[in-house]
């Protein structure tokens, strides 16, 4: 494990509030795994034997509906963890995990976590904190689906990636557009229409880059009343 891997793992919500001795115990027992884009990390219904921290790249969590459609539940990147709650309960994974890009993951065995929990109750607090963060993210997604137009959701997505608070800037799309659409609760053709409509407020998308003329203007559009956004961009 590289020194940078340890730094990223220590900064994760799962490990950041634990005593250093306990963090070192987890890291000593952990393994770094490399996954190519499209590789399966675990399948829906498999026993939850491990917790993961993303060291580099992107990972998507998804469910397969009875009709065979894929529903993207969440997308995680560097410094974020997943699988805590079900590993804590020795349950099965309720979702599948796939490498959305080439990625490197830190795998911590659930058995290591459960043994540490017997000696250090603060581990449970870290698990609860990480689980609450995931829940908060899901609530935010539901709010977006119910209260924002498709174009507004795309605007919000770009703002989360924007490296500046104002003025013009360029944003690199982190993964393929099909996954972006799934993450935002849209069909690929709806995403294309949303990108086209955002041109009206100075957003141009070329392959995997988005050029934003005015970040503040885009934020204003994302936050305005949906009835106005529909008239402008939906």
C-alpha positions in Angstrom: 0.0 0.0 0.0 1.4 3.4 -1.0 1.7 6.3 1.4 -0.9 8.2 -0.7 -3.3 5.2 -0.4 -3.0 5.4 3.4 -3.6 9.2 3.3 -6.8 8.8 1.2 -8.1 6.0 3.4 -7.4 8.0 6.6 -9.4 10.9 5.1 -12.5 8.7 4.5 -15.5 9.2 6.7 -15.3 5.7 7.8 -11.7 6.0 9.3 -11.2 9.8 9.8 -12.5 9.9 13.4 -11.0 6.7 14.6 -7.8 6.5 16.8 -4.6 6.2 14.9 -3.8 2.8 16.4 -7.2 1.5 15.2 -6.8 3.0 11.7 -3.3 1.3 11.5 -4.9 -2.0 12.5 -7.4 -1.7 9.7 -4.8 -0.7 7.1 -2.4 -3.4 8.0 -5.2 -6.0 7.4 -6.6 -4.3 4.2 -5.8 -5.2 0.6 -5.5 -2.9 -2.4 -7.4 -4.2 -5.5 -7.2 -2.9 -9.0 -10.3 -3.2 -11.2 -10.6 -2.5 -14.9 -13.5 -0.5 -16.2 -16.6 -2.7 -16.3 -15.3 -5.2 -13.8 -17.7 -6.6 -11.2 -16.7 -5.9 -7.6 -19.6 -7.7 -6.0 -23.1 -8.8 -7.1 -26.5 -8.0 -5.7 -27.4 -10.8 -3.2 -23.8 -11.9 -2.4 -22.8 -12.2 1.2 -21.4 -8.9 2.4 -17.9 -9.9 3.3 -16.0 -6.6 2.8 -16.1 -2.8 3.0 -14.4 -0.8 0.3 -12.8 2.7 0.2 -12.1 4.1 -3.3 -8.5 5.1 -3.7 -8.8 6.2 -7.4 -11.4 6.1 -10.1 -15.2 5.7 -9.9 -17.5 2.9 -8.7 -21.2 2.6 -9.4 -23.7 0.8 -7.2 -26.9 -0.4 -9.0 -29.8 -2.7 -8.8 -31.5 -4.8 -11.5 -35.2 -4.4 -11.5 -37.5 -7.4 -12.2 -38.0 -6.2 -15.7 -34.3 -6.3 -16.3 -33.7 -2.5 -16.2 -30.7 -1.2 -14.3 -31.2 1.5 -11.6 -28.1 3.4 -10.6 -28.2 3.9 -6.8 -25.0 5.8 -6.2 -21.6 6.6 -7.7 -18.5 6.8 -5.4 -15.0 8.3 -6.0 -11.7 8.8 -4.2 -11.9 8.9 -0.4 -15.5 7.5 -0.2 -16.5 4.2 1.3 -19.3 1.8 0.7 -20.7 -1.5 2.0 -20.4 -0.5 5.7 -24.0 -1.1 6.9 -24.5 -4.5 5.4 -21.1 -5.8 6.4 -21.8 -4.6 9.9 -25.0 -6.7 9.9 -23.4 -9.7 8.2 -26.1 -9.3 5.5 -26.1 -9.6 1.8 -25.3 -6.8 -0.6 -28.6 -5.1 -1.6 -26.9 -3.7 -4.7 -24.2 -4.7 -7.2 -21.0 -2.8 -7.6 -19.1 -2.2 -10.8 -16.0 -0.3 -11.8 -17.3 2.7 -13.7 -13.7 3.5 -14.7 -10.4 1.9 -14.1 -10.2 2.1 -10.3 -8.2 1.1 -7.2 -10.0 0.1 -4.1 -9.0 -0.7 -0.5 -10.8 -3.8 0.7 -11.3 -4.2 4.4 -12.7 -7.6 5.5 -16.0 -7.4 7.4 -14.6 -9.9 9.9 -11.8 -7.4 10.7 -14.3 -4.7 11.3 -16.5 -6.9 13.6 -13.5 -8.0 15.7 -12.4 -4.4 16.1 -16.0 -3.4 17.1 -15.8 -5.7 20.2 -12.7 -3.8 21.4 -13.6 -0.3 20.3 -17.2 0.9 20.3 -16.2 4.0 18.4 -16.1 1.9 15.3 -19.9 1.7 15.4 -20.1 5.5 15.5 -17.9 5.6 12.3 -20.2 3.1 10.6 -23.3 5.1 11.6 -21.7 8.3 10.3 -20.8 6.7 6.9 -24.3 5.2 6.7 -26.0 8.5 7.5 -23.9 10.2 4.8 -25.2 7.6 2.2 -28.7 8.1 3.4 -28.4 11.9 3.2 -27.1 11.5 -0.4 -30.1 9.3 -1.3 -32.5 11.9 0.2 -30.8 14.6 -1.9 -31.3 12.5 -5.1 -35.0 12.0 -4.3 -35.4 15.7 -3.7 -33.7 16.4 -7.1 -36.0 14.0 -8.9 -39.1 15.5 -7.4 -38.2 19.2 -7.3 -35.9 19.8 -10.3 -36.3 19.6 -14.0 -33.9 17.3 -16.0 -31.8 20.3 -17.1 -31.6 21.5 -13.5 -30.3 18.1 -12.4 -27.6 18.2 -15.1 -26.7 21.7 -14.0 -26.4 20.6 -10.4 -24.2 17.7 -11.5 -21.8 20.0 -13.4 -21.7 22.4 -10.5 -20.6 19.6 -8.1 -17.6 19.0 -10.4 -16.8 22.6 -11.2 -13.3 23.6 -9.9 -14.3 27.2 -9.4 -17.0 29.2 -7.6 -17.6 31.8 -10.3 -16.7 32.9 -13.8 -15.9 30.6 -16.7 -14.5 27.1 -16.2 -14.2 23.7 -17.8 -15.4 20.5 -16.3 -14.3 17.1 -17.2 -17.1 14.5 -17.2 -15.8 11.8 -14.9 -17.5 8.8 -16.6 -19.6 7.9 -19.6 -22.8 9.8 -20.4 -24.9 6.7 -20.0 -23.9 6.4 -16.4 -24.4 10.2 -15.9 -28.0 9.7 -17.1 -28.6 6.8 -14.8 -27.2 8.7 -11.9 -29.5 11.6 -12.5 -32.6 9.4 -13.1 -32.8 10.1 -16.8 -32.7 8.2 -20.1 -29.6 8.9 -22.3 -31.8 10.8 -24.9 -33.2 13.0 -22.0 -29.6 13.8 -21.0 -28.8 14.8 -24.6 -31.8 17.1 -24.6 -30.8 18.6 -21.3 -27.3 19.3 -22.5 -28.8 21.0 -25.6 -31.0 23.2 -23.5 -28.2 24.2 -21.2 -26.5 25.8 -24.2 -29.0 28.7 -23.7 -27.3 29.6 -20.5 -23.7 29.1 -21.7 -22.9 25.4 -21.3 -21.3 23.6 -24.2 -20.5 19.9 -24.1 -17.8 18.4 -26.3 -17.2 14.7 -25.8 -16.1 14.4 -22.1 -15.6 18.1 -21.5 -18.2 20.8 -20.5 -17.4 24.5 -20.9 -19.3 26.8 -18.6 -19.4 30.5 -19.4 -20.7 31.6 -16.0 -20.8 29.3 -13.0 -22.9 31.7 -11.0 -25.5 31.9 -13.8 -25.6 28.1 -13.9 -26.1 27.9 -10.2 -28.9 30.4 -10.4 -30.6 28.3 -13.0 -30.2 25.1 -10.9 -31.7 26.8 -7.8 -34.6 28.6 -9.4 -38.3 27.6 -9.3 -38.9 24.5 -11.4 -41.7 26.3 -13.3 -39.3 28.8 -14.6 -36.6 26.2 -15.4 -39.2 24.3 -17.4 -40.0 27.3 -19.5 -36.2 27.9 -20.1 -34.8 24.4 -20.3 -37.2 21.6 -20.1 
